[in-house]
Amino acid sequence: MIETCASDFGPFDGRVWLNCAHQGAIPKVAARAAEEAVQWKIAPFPLTTERFTDVPLRLRAALGRLIGVPSDDVILANSASYGLHLMANGLPWRDGDEVLLMKGDFPSCVLPWMGLESRGVRVRFIEPRDRVIQPDELEAAITPATRLLCATWVHSLSGYAADLEGLGAVCRAHDVIFVANCSQAIGARPLSVEDVPVDALTCVGFKWLCGPYGTGFCWIRPDIRETLHYNKAYWLSMQTADDLGKENAVPEIRSGLGARKYDIFGTANFFNYKPWTASIEYILGQGVENIRDYDQALVSRFIAGLNRNVFKVLSPEEESDRRSTLVFISHRQRNRNQAVYEGLRDSGVYVAYRSGSLRIAPHLFNTESDIDRALEALNALTPA
Ligand SMILES: Cc1ncc(COP(=O)(O)O)c(C=O)c1O
């Protein structure tokens, strides 16, 4: 048996949640933090200026540790889309600039850039030969007009992981800004921004970081961040609530706020940020490398136990950088996938139905017996 921390989660009432790529479960420690935040609001005496300051401060520190950047460079958000919009709307575009995207990428990676066409920016799609863009495909697609590449690290609709380092190296060589959406990766794959040539990254908090829905963050390389033209003057970034007590206080635009300038409004989002901070601190305590190994062992167990007479594995099978924690399978009679998905759900095993296939996404709250339950349910639904 691999060592598990599943008892820190749940209870799942006898059901199996293998759909972290949609929503991660929050650990008990985060549930307790959420309950505490609710108490703060039932009788708001504890909602002090210190708490308005501390909640975002502690979250920023945890996120900084997670991706190996100074906490002051972390931008707090509510989604992955938030950071992508900051970049799309804030970069100083020139007429004729070109943005490269991956054909078939998750919509949140595509739509913010498409809206730039009215500003003279051209969006061009690379069609990958094998689900995600390879560095040589990027190299061939870049033109003198290319300013930016936006791509997901782990592709939600195929389970393939892109080669961040390879793509980033090509971008650097051509002076192209590389924006990575790491929503299906951070929390299940270690990442230190120092070691990878990315220029900006965004990530949701509610999948592999086991936070509540409506959480996310963004990091933008400080020199690129400084070039953004984006009018944002959130009063709580410029002053504190205590300043309201001063007589004749006049609001002033403060400079030198760094990444904080771009935080989403409502940075002391107690209900969401307090439990999310507890989740990230929990994940840091377990160690992302350990979690990666644990998750990958569950993925291997699932792939090894799958009845190949009935099912095909569509995502990478061998453990490698290309394999993620998103496993895509299909019944050999593809039109049976929807019925298999529903049958699994009816037997208490929750996976996702995506792009006509089944997606199984285990994380640290799952156990080997969850995987075995899923395999048994698949066998029961599809007798050989
Ligand atoms: C790769 C990827 N990016 C982003 C999202 C969600 O984006 P947002 O937080 O902007 O709604 C998802 C899934 O929900 C996803 O799979």
The ligand as an SDF file (V2000), in Angstrom:
LIG
                    3D

 16 16  0  0  0  0  0  0  0  0999 V2000
   -6.9990   24.4620  -18.0410 C   0  0  0  0  0  0  0  0  0  0  0  0
   -8.1310   25.1590  -17.3500 C   0  0  0  0  0  0  0  0  0  0  0  0
   -8.0750   26.4810  -17.1760 N   0  0  0  0  0  0  0  0  0  0  0  0
   -9.0340   27.1420  -16.5390 C   0  0  0  0  0  0  0  0  0  0  0  0
  -10.1450   26.4980  -16.0460 C   0  0  0  0  0  0  0  0  0  0  0  0
  -11.1710   27.3080  -15.3440 C   0  0  0  0  0  0  0  0  0  0  0  0
  -10.9720   28.6480  -15.6040 O   0  0  0  0  0  0  0  0  0  0  0  0
  -11.5740   29.8310  -14.7360 P   0  0  0  0  0  0  0  0  0  0  0  0
  -11.0360   29.7060  -13.3560 O   0  0  0  0  0  0  0  0  0  0  0  0
  -11.0960   31.0250  -15.3710 O   0  0  0  0  0  0  0  0  0  0  0  0
  -13.0550   29.6590  -14.7690 O   0  0  0  0  0  0  0  0  0  0  0  0
  -10.2560   25.1180  -16.2210 C   0  0  0  0  0  0  0  0  0  0  0  0
  -11.3960   24.3250  -15.7400 C   0  0  0  0  0  0  0  0  0  0  0  0
  -12.3770   24.7110  -15.1710 O   0  0  0  0  0  0  0  0  0  0  0  0
   -9.2210   24.4380  -16.8850 C   0  0  0  0  0  0  0  0  0  0  0  0
   -9.2810   23.1160  -17.0660 O   0  0  0  0  0  0  0  0  0  0  0  0
  1  2  1  0
  2  3  1  0
  2 15  2  0
  3  4  2  0
  4  5  1  0
  5  6  1  0
  5 12  2  0
  6  7  1  0
  7  8  1  0
  8  9  2  0
  8 10  1  0
  8 11  1  0
 12 13  1  0
 12 15  1  0
 13 14  2  0
 15 16  1  0
M  END
$$$$
